[in-house]
Amino acid sequence: MEENKLFRSNSFHIVGKLTNADVKTGRRATDGEEWVSVTLTISNEVNGKSNEYEVNCFSYQMTKEGKESSFFKTYSTVNELVGKTIDVSGDLAENRYYSTALNQLLNPVRLNGKFIRGVVDTTPAVAEFTLGGFLAKPLTEQVNKNEEVYRYTVVLGQSNYKGDSMSLFTLHVNPSDVDVVRGVESYEVGSTIELRGRLDFSVEQNTVTKEQAFGKPVTRVYTNRQKNFYIESGSDPIIGEEEYAPDVIQTLLAAYNAAGTEIMNAAKNNTTSAPKTVATTNSTLKDNSTPIRQRQTSLI
């Protein structure tokens, strides 16, 4: 299988303490080959913020060449690293599914781990990502209930290995990063670009004490979790053989929407009481957001 030449950088890197490893094993129904699936929980502190990341890893026992996979060995024994500092790298993946409750196709970003190794506890904490593709949706503001902008989003499209399908990734910009806001805003929709940033998966605990009519006050602790892919820098538009041409983008979007329809129909067929109306593409998703540059148009 030949890899297409479209620009598609994709990676993440985390250094932190492994606080939990949920290991599951099983066998493939067709031939009985063993597999291992692991969900890692990693914590660290970056820029004074406590973060908690969930990383998913999967491997079959044997490689295509008939040798035992080194990844299978690593994932099967990863519990031995719980409580220690680890270095994990992998790529971002679109976890696309149809929500019957929301009557929408959703596509959150997940972290697919690949390489795992133990490191000394003094290794500096890291949480970063790199992603390249084409700008599918321009900088868009998200507002809270007080109509205050709390972050911006931008959507990047990326071809798969063969070039016959694609994924969409929603990334974020902190409104306080003025230079980043201006930089991302300057991109034209459809431009081929590479973005780098930090994984801000912060965890904050808030303690609320409520006085009672008599006796001891009631104290509750609430945990607030955020999941931000904050952009910190971006490349100049990429041109040449790696560039996503307009006709290529349209072909990829058509395949993406067709795949979305299949996901939606499969979910409906597995539901006893299907919703009366259904979403067909991610362009139907609403989030109280508006483009901050009206001259730009979204591809999705």
Disulfide bonds with the S-S distance in Angstrom:
none
